[in-house]
Amino acid sequence: MPKIKTHSGAKKRFSTTGSGKVKYQSTNRRHRLTQKDHNRKRKLRGTTYVSDSDLKNVKKLIPYK
């Protein structure tokens, strides 16, 4: 069996924890921040985990990470 290629965009956006969860940085924090509410911007800080419904698809994109 040949090796599976890792998705180039996914390897830059996702990282795995020791327990197998997948972390990613929240989106919508790059530009046009003056129009966004302070509460919304505060909630977007830091990292979050991929939901259980998307986890299978994301792990398929990053098989060796």
N, C-alpha and C positions, 0 to 999 in steps of 0.2 A: 504494500500500500504506500502511495506517495504521501509526503507531508501535506498538511492543509495550510493554505496561505491565510495569514492573518489580515483582516480588513485594515487598510492603512488609516482610514479616518477613525475607526473604533479604537485602535491601539493608542491614539493620542488622547482620546476622550475618557476612556474607562480604565480603572485599575481595580484589582481584586484584593480583598482582605484575606487574612489567614483563615477565617471561618468560611470563606467561599462567597461572601457577598461581593457585589460589584458597586464601586463608588464612582460618582461623577460630579463635576462642578455644575451648579445650576445655570441655566441659560438666562438670557434677557438682562445681563449686567454689563453690557459693552458700551452702548451709546444711547442717546436720547433719555438720559437719566433724570433730566429736570422735569419731564412730564410724568414720571412714575412716582407713585405715592411712597412716602418714607417707610411705611409698614411693609409694603411689597418688596422694596429693595432690601430691607433688613432680613426678611424671610428667605431671600435668594442668596444670602451670604453662606459661605462654607460649602461643604460637600453633602450630597444626599445619596441614598441607595436606590438602585434600580428596583422597580416593583416586581413582584413575583410573576406577574403575567408577562413581563418583558424579559425576564432573566434568561429564559431558555434561548431566545433569539440572540441576545447580546453575547452569551457565552459561546455561541456558535461562531460569532465574528472574531472572538479573541480566544482561540483554543489553547494557546500555550502561555497565556498571561496569568 
